[in-house]
Amino acid sequence: MSLMESVPRMALPDLLYATIDDLQSGLAAGTFTSVDLVKAYVARIDEVNPVLHAVIETNPDALAIAASLDAERADGSTRGKLHGIPICIKDNIATLDKMNNTAGSFALLGAIPPSDSTVAAKLKAAGAIIIGKCNLSQWANYRSSNSTNGWTSRGGQTMGAYYPMQDPSGSSSGPGVVSSIGLAAAAVGTETSGSIISPSSKNSLTGIKPSVGLTSRYLVVPISQTQDTIGPLTRTMMDAAYILSVIAGEDSHDNYTSAIPFETIPDYAAECTSEGLRNAKIGIPRNAITVSSTNGPEITAFNASIDVFKKLGATIVDNADFPDLAGYLNFTGAGYTTDPVVGADFAYDVANYFNEMTTNPNNIVNLQQLINFTETYPPEDYPDRNIATWLGAASLNITMGDADYYAALLQQYYYGSNATILGALETYDLDALIIPSSMSPGYAAIAGYPIVTVPLGYYPATTNVTYNSRGTLVELGPNFPFGLSFYGRRFSEATLVKYACAFEAATNYRQLRDPYIIPNIQLVDVM
């Protein structure tokens, strides 16, 4: 009897829904192998990637790595929850292997880093199989004022799976789509402002934007050392917690990680239970929640969620407003494409990244040379997609580390903390804040605060279809997912994960709708 005949299809997890625990159960029981998982996920990528463009490239060594990890398991040794689990990482997180790391640009094609990025090294050491590089908004959406979420010159236009031509959001567009339809067990992305939280919420996922400094940025293509962070996009909060515990921690290559206030990284999954919100004191910053002509379903669902929190044992403090929202709204650094600190960081940090490469085929070593390359290399789609953000950064009168820079940085920290998130938490003696995910990223970005998002609902079937200015993506339409975000103090991820797990367990909104496009390939088809 063949293995396929001996294992009933129902005994195998559906890869659209499968959690890391589901996969580990099957691997431990010998029902399937990590080699089987790699074969199935690669086949699923091949099936839908011509439409969705979620993955730039797959790892040619993934099967060999899976076989090696299967052999370790057969010998009675496993490395933890990620052992033998295929994960896709964003194409700005460097790996020293046969895959590229390009931020979606030909400027970095063929560039070779001196080592794996710290995050990739941690994933590999934990037994994860990096199955491929996910597409993204090029340069993590720090190039153009007129490009689109999920477009890169190398990977084309990523589209979401919940509506034809769906805007996947960004800049972790590919990781969002990959996780949403099971093209890998999970994905890892990066955020400067919104790049994990927005694609997580708009692809009906859980996502963690860690405090700046909790995860190392070493050999991750940068935007801003004051705001960049790396985190998971997953189908369940538990899976996100597993991954965060692996990738978090101090790194001598990234001095921001020296701010981590604990010696041992928490087991973020340990308190992921349905009881997590009992006795929590949760605030709602009403003055930061804006109602528009189109976001009514999000506001309605958010308000309805208050009863869920109360039933789960939380105390809700409504109108726990940001104390200086007016100051924040008038602060010119609130938007990261116009923030002088971010611009100065990018000019400095991107030059450092290029100069770290052991092989740099295009000999680009600074921002001006990157501008020149992009303007003269036709596949970069210039001038149709401009370089306005780079030109703004190149024309700044401040330099990272000078007096004007630090003055702007202090303003930035004030408006992202005491004026907003921290101010509300302290004024009302709160454990956390909640806010619709579409409104959460900017406040947390400029002071490096954490956000955790969970699914909250979907736009109704009667929603008007709205296209972007290029007519290439649907910005809003029927079945579009949205999420709810938790704010907390810096390095309070364990608390936020606990609350998010309890809310997720009580609501399970992700299961209410399926994407319109789902790969047909399952494990049984490759076994």
C-alpha positions in Angstrom: 0.0 0.0 0.0 1.4 3.4 -0.9 1.8 6.2 1.7 -0.9 8.2 -0.1 -3.3 5.3 0.1 -2.5 4.6 3.8 -3.1 8.2 5.0 -6.7 9.4 4.5 -7.0 12.9 3.2 -8.9 14.0 6.3 -6.0 12.9 8.5 -3.8 15.6 6.9 -4.1 19.3 7.9 -5.6 21.7 5.3 -2.7 24.0 4.5 -5.1 26.9 4.2 -5.7 26.7 7.9 -2.9 24.6 9.3 -1.1 26.0 12.4 2.4 25.3 13.5 1.0 23.0 16.2 -1.0 21.1 13.5 2.1 20.7 11.4 4.3 19.6 14.4 1.7 17.0 15.4 1.8 15.5 11.9 5.6 15.6 11.8 5.9 14.0 15.2 3.5 11.2 14.3 5.2 10.5 11.1 2.1 11.2 9.1 4.1 13.4 6.8 7.6 14.9 6.6 9.2 18.3 6.2 10.1 17.2 2.7 6.4 16.7 2.0 5.6 20.1 3.4 8.2 21.8 1.2 6.9 20.0 -1.9 3.3 21.0 -1.1 4.1 24.6 -0.3 6.2 25.1 -3.4 3.5 23.5 -5.5 1.0 25.9 -4.0 3.2 28.8 -4.8 3.6 27.6 -8.3 -0.2 27.3 -8.6 -1.2 30.8 -7.7 2.0 32.9 -8.0 1.3 33.7 -11.7 -1.8 35.6 -10.5 -0.8 36.9 -7.1 3.0 37.5 -7.4 3.5 36.9 -3.7 6.8 35.2 -3.9 9.9 36.6 -5.7 11.9 33.4 -5.5 11.9 30.0 -3.8 14.9 28.5 -2.1 16.6 25.9 -4.3 18.0 24.2 -1.2 14.7 23.9 0.6 14.2 20.2 -0.1 17.8 19.3 1.0 17.4 21.4 4.2 14.0 19.7 4.9 15.6 16.3 4.4 18.4 17.1 6.9 15.8 18.3 9.5 13.8 15.2 8.9 16.9 13.1 9.6 17.4 15.0 12.8 13.9 14.2 13.9 14.3 10.6 13.0 17.3 10.5 15.2 15.2 11.8 18.1 16.3 15.4 18.1 14.2 18.5 17.4 15.1 22.1 17.9 11.7 23.5 19.0 8.4 24.6 17.6 9.8 25.7 14.2 11.8 22.5 13.5 11.0 21.5 9.9 8.5 24.3 9.4 8.6 26.2 6.1 8.6 30.0 6.5 8.7 32.7 3.8 10.6 35.9 4.6 10.4 39.3 3.0 12.9 40.1 0.3 14.8 42.6 2.4 15.9 40.1 5.1 19.3 38.8 3.9 20.3 35.2 3.7 23.7 33.9 2.8 22.5 31.2 0.4 21.4 30.8 -3.2 18.6 33.3 -2.8 18.9 37.0 -3.4 18.0 39.8 -1.1 17.1 42.9 -3.1 14.2 44.9 -1.5 12.6 44.1 -4.9 15.2 46.1 -6.9 17.7 45.1 -9.5 20.1 47.4 -7.8 20.8 44.7 -5.3 20.5 41.6 -7.6 23.5 39.4 -7.1 24.8 41.3 -4.0 26.1 38.9 -1.4 26.0 39.7 2.3 28.8 38.7 4.7 26.4 36.3 6.6 22.8 35.6 7.2 20.9 38.5 8.8 20.5 37.9 12.5 16.8 37.2 12.1 17.4 34.6 9.3 20.2 33.0 11.4 17.9 32.7 14.4 15.1 31.1 12.2 17.6 28.6 10.7 19.1 27.7 14.1 15.5 27.0 15.4 15.0 24.6 12.5 12.8 26.7 10.3 13.1 26.1 6.6 13.3 29.5 4.7 11.3 28.4 1.7 11.6 31.6 -0.2 11.6 35.4 -0.4 8.3 37.2 -0.4 7.5 40.1 -2.7 7.0 43.5 -1.1 6.5 47.2 -1.9 9.8 48.1 -3.4 12.4 49.4 -1.0 9.7 48.7 1.7 7.7 51.6 0.2 10.5 54.1 0.6 11.2 55.2 -2.9 8.1 56.7 -4.7 5.2 58.9 -4.0 3.2 57.3 -6.9 3.9 53.6 -6.8 1.6 50.9 -5.5 1.5 48.5 -2.6 3.2 45.3 -3.4 5.0 46.3 -6.6 8.6 45.6 -7.3 10.7 45.7 -10.5 11.8 42.1 -9.7 8.6 40.5 -8.5 5.8 42.4 -10.3 2.6 43.4 -8.6 1.5 41.4 -5.6 -2.3 41.1 -5.2 -4.4 40.1 -2.3 -6.5 36.9 -2.3 -9.8 38.2 -0.9 -11.0 40.0 -4.0 -9.7 40.0 -7.6 -6.9 42.6 -8.0 -7.1 43.3 -4.2 -4.6 45.9 -3.0 -2.6 43.7 -0.6 -1.4 46.7 1.4 2.3 47.0 2.3 5.1 47.0 2.5 5.1 43.4 3.7 2.6 42.6 0.9 4.0 39.2 -0.1 4.3 38.0 3.5 0.6 38.9 4.0 -0.6 37.1 1.0 1.7 34.1 1.6 0.3 33.5 5.1 -3.3 34.3 4.1 -3.6 31.3 1.7 -1.0 28.9 3.1 1.9 29.3 0.7 4.0 28.7 3.7 3.3 27.9 7.3 4.0 31.5 8.2 5.9 34.6 7.1 8.2 37.2 8.5 8.1 40.9 7.4 9.4 44.3 8.4 7.8 47.5 9.5 8.8 51.1 9.6 5.3 52.5 9.7 2.4 50.1 9.0 4.3 47.5 7.0 3.4 44.5 9.2 0.2 45.7 10.8 -1.6 46.9 7.6 -1.0 43.9 5.4 -1.8 41.6 8.4 -5.2 43.3 8.9 -6.0 43.5 5.2 -5.2 39.8 4.7 -7.1 38.6 7.8 -4.0 37.8 9.7 -2.5 38.2 13.1 0.6 40.3 13.1 3.2 41.6 15.6 5.1 44.8 15.1 7.7 44.5 17.8 9.1 47.4 19.8 12.1 48.8 18.0 15.1 47.0 19.4 13.4 43.7 20.3 14.4 42.1 17.0 17.8 42.8 15.3 17.9 44.7 12.0 21.4 43.5 11.1 21.6 42.8 7.4 18.0 43.8 6.8 17.7 46.4 4.0 17.0 49.5 6.0 14.8 52.5 6.0 15.4 53.9 9.5 17.3 52.6 12.5 15.0 54.6 14.7 11.8 52.9 13.4 12.6 49.6 11.6 11.6 46.4 13.2 11.0 42.7 12.1 8.0 40.6 13.1 5.7 37.8 12.1 2.5 37.7 9.9 0.6 34.5 10.7 -2.8 32.9 10.6 -3.0 32.5 14.4 -1.7 34.5 17.4 0.0 31.4 18.8 2.0 31.0 15.6 3.1 34.7 15.8 4.1 34.1 19.4 6.3 31.1 18.5 8.1 33.0 15.9 8.6 36.1 18.0 10.3 34.1 20.8 12.7 32.8 18.2 13.7 36.0 16.4 13.8 38.4 19.4 16.9 39.0 21.4 20.1 41.1 21.8 22.6 41.3 19.0 26.0 43.0 19.1 25.5 44.1 15.5 22.4 46.2 16.4 22.9 48.5 19.4 19.2 49.2 19.7 18.7 45.6 21.0 20.8 46.5 24.1 17.6 48.3 25.3 15.8 45.0 25.8 14.9 45.2 29.5 15.0 41.4 30.3 17.8 38.9 30.2 15.7 36.0 29.0 13.3 36.5 26.0 9.8 35.6 27.1 8.0 32.5 26.0 5.3 34.6 24.2 3.1 31.6 23.6 3.0 30.6 27.3 0.1 32.8 28.2 -1.8 32.5 25.0 -5.1 31.3 26.5 -8.7 32.2 26.3 -8.5 33.7 29.8 -5.9 36.3 28.9 -8.1 39.4 29.2 -9.4 38.8 32.7 -8.8 41.8 34.9 -7.2 43.7 32.0 -7.8 47.5 31.9 -8.1 48.5 28.3 -8.5 52.1 27.0 -10.0 53.5 23.8 -8.4 56.7 22.4 -11.6 58.0 20.8 -10.0 61.2 19.6 -7.6 59.2 17.4 -10.4 57.2 15.8 -11.7 58.9 12.6 -14.9 58.1 10.9 -15.0 58.5 7.1 -17.5 57.9 4.3 -16.1 54.5 3.6 -14.9 53.0 6.9 -18.3 52.5 8.6 -18.0 48.7 8.7 -14.7 48.9 10.6 -16.1 51.4 13.1 -19.2 49.3 13.7 -17.2 46.2 14.2 -14.8 47.9 16.5 -17.6 49.3 18.7 -19.2 45.9 18.8 -16.0 44.4 20.0 -16.3 46.3 23.3 -18.9 43.8 24.5 -16.5 41.0 23.7 -13.8 42.5 25.8 -16.2 43.0 28.7 -17.5 39.4 28.5 -13.9 38.2 28.6 -13.3 40.0 31.9 -11.7 43.3 30.8 -12.5 46.7 32.1 -13.0 49.2 29.2 -12.1 52.8 29.6 -13.7 54.7 26.8 -12.5 58.2 25.7 -9.0 57.4 27.0 -7.8 60.1 24.6 -4.4 61.0 23.4 -3.4 64.0 25.5 -1.7 66.0 22.7 -3.3 64.7 19.5 -3.4 68.2 18.1 0.4 68.5 18.5 0.9 65.2 16.8 -1.3 66.1 13.9 0.7 69.3 13.4 4.0 67.5 13.7 5.8 67.4 10.3 7.6 64.2 11.2 4.4 62.2 11.7 4.5 60.8 8.2 7.6 58.6 7.6 8.1 59.6 4.0 8.3 63.3 5.1 10.1 62.7 8.4 13.5 64.3 8.4 14.8 61.8 11.0 13.8 58.9 8.7 15.3 60.6 5.7 18.6 61.2 7.4 18.5 57.6 8.7 17.9 56.2 5.2 20.7 58.1 3.6 23.1 56.8 6.2 21.8 53.3 6.7 21.3 52.3 3.1 24.9 53.4 2.4 26.0 51.2 5.3 24.0 48.2 3.9 25.6 48.5 0.5 29.1 48.7 2.0 28.5 45.6 4.1 28.1 43.5 0.9 31.0 41.2 0.1 29.9 41.3 -3.6 28.2 44.4 -5.0 27.7 43.9 -8.7 26.4 47.4 -9.4 29.0 49.1 -7.2 26.4 51.3 -5.5 27.7 52.7 -2.2 25.4 55.6 -1.4 22.0 57.1 -2.0 23.0 59.3 -4.9 24.4 56.3 -6.8 21.2 54.4 -6.0 19.2 57.3 -7.5 21.4 57.3 -10.6 21.0 53.5 -11.1 17.2 53.7 -10.7 16.8 56.6 -13.1 18.9 54.8 -15.8 17.9 51.2 -15.5 14.6 50.7 -17.5 13.2 47.8 -15.5 13.0 50.0 -12.5 10.1 51.8 -14.2 11.4 55.3 -13.8 10.0 57.9 -14.3 6.6 56.3 -14.3 7.2 55.4 -10.7 9.1 58.4 -9.3 11.9 58.6 -6.7 10.4 61.5 -4.9 11.0 60.0 -1.4 14.7 59.5 -2.1 15.1 63.0 -3.6 13.5 64.4 -0.4 15.9 62.4 1.8 18.9 63.4 -0.4 18.0 67.1 -0.1 17.7 67.3 3.7 19.7 69.8 5.6 20.2 67.5 8.6 22.5 64.6 8.9 22.2 61.6 11.2 23.8 62.5 14.5 24.0 66.3 14.2 22.2 68.7 16.6 19.2 69.2 14.3 18.8 65.5 13.9 18.6 64.9 17.7 16.3 67.8 18.2 13.9 66.3 15.6 14.3 62.9 17.2 13.3 64.2 20.6 10.2 65.7 19.1 9.5 62.4 17.3 9.7 60.5 20.6 7.5 62.9 22.4 4.7 62.8 19.8 4.8 59.0 19.6 4.8 58.5 23.4 3.8 61.2 25.9 1.6 63.0 23.5 -0.2 59.9 22.3 0.2 56.2 23.3 2.2 56.5 26.6 0.3 59.6 27.6 -3.0 57.8 27.4 -1.7 54.7 29.1 -0.3 56.7 32.0 -3.1 59.2 32.4 -5.8 56.5 32.6 -3.7 53.9 34.4 -4.2 51.4 31.6 -2.7 48.0 30.6 -3.2 48.5 26.9 -5.2 50.5 24.3 -7.3 49.3 21.3 -7.9 51.0 18.0 -8.9 49.9 14.5 -5.8 48.6 12.8 -6.2 51.0 9.8 -5.5 53.8 12.2 -2.8 52.3 14.4 0.6 52.4 12.7 1.7 56.0 12.6 1.4 56.8 16.3 3.5 53.7 17.3 6.1 54.1 14.5 7.8 57.3 15.6 8.6 56.3 19.1 9.2 52.6 18.4 6.2 51.2 20.3 4.7 47.7 19.7 1.4 46.9 18.0 -0.4 43.6 17.8 -3.2 43.1 15.3 -5.9 40.5 15.1 -8.8 40.0 12.6 -11.9 41.9 13.3 -14.2 41.4 10.3 -14.8 42.0 6.5 -16.4 44.6 4.4 -19.9 43.5 3.2 -20.8 42.2 -0.2 -22.5 45.6 -1.0 -19.2 47.6 -0.7 -18.5 49.8 -3.7 -15.4 48.8 -5.6 -12.8 51.5 -5.6 -9.6 51.4 -7.8 -6.3 53.1 -7.2 -5.2 56.0 -9.3 -3.4 53.7 -11.8 -6.4 51.4 -12.1 -4.2 48.4 -11.3 -5.5 47.5 -7.8 -8.8 47.5 -6.0 -8.2 49.7 -2.9 -11.6 48.8 -1.3 -14.2 46.2 -2.1 -16.4 43.4 -1.0 -14.9 40.9 1.4 -11.9 43.1 2.3 -10.6 42.1 5.8 -9.8 44.6 8.5 -8.3 44.2 12.0 -8.2 45.5 15.6 -4.9 46.7 17.1 -3.5 46.6 20.6 -1.0 49.2 21.8 1.2 48.9 24.9 4.3 50.2 26.5 7.7 49.4 24.9 8.7 45.8 25.3 5.2 44.8 26.5 4.7 42.3 23.7 4.0 39.4 26.2 1.0 41.3 27.6 -0.3 42.3 24.2 0.0 38.8 22.9 -1.9 37.5 25.9 -4.8 39.9 25.3 -4.8 39.3 21.6 -4.9 35.5 22.1 -7.9 35.8 24.3 -9.8 38.1 21.8 -8.9 35.8 18.9 -10.1 32.7 20.8 -13.4 34.3 21.5 -14.1 35.7 18.0 -12.2 33.6 15.4 -13.0 36.1 12.8 -10.5 34.7 10.4 -12.6 31.6 9.8 -15.7 33.6 8.8 -14.6 34.2 5.1 -12.3 32.3 2.8 -10.3 34.1 0.1 -11.6 34.1 -3.4 -8.5 32.3 -4.7 -7.2 29.3 -2.8 -4.5 26.8 -4.0 -5.8 23.3 -4.7 -2.6 21.5 -3.9 -2.6 19.8 -0.5 -0.1 17.4 1.2 -1.9 14.3 -0.2 -1.0 15.5 -3.7 2.7 15.3 -3.1 3.0 12.3 -0.9 
